[in-house]
């Protein structure tokens, strides 16, 4: 199976699992997230819309990377715990 065909952004099976999870579960922003984005945009009132969008893109990418890292760490921990409980 060619992972790059399934998900071009995934370099590992764990990344593929995360990307699939994110694609199917993380589709709607909560009111709290929408408010946080509004607050962020308002805090950048001296920036142009293009500058704000660039900052938001960087911020979202950083958040996604942190979420992905946590997801992968949790899977690794679950695997380790499962292995230890079965030995």
Secondary structure, DSSP 4 states (H G I P E B T S, - for coil): --HHHH-TT-SSHHHHHHHHHHHHH--S--HHHHHHHHHHHHHTTTS-HHHHHHHHHHHHHHHHHHHHHHHHHHHHHHHHHHHHHT-
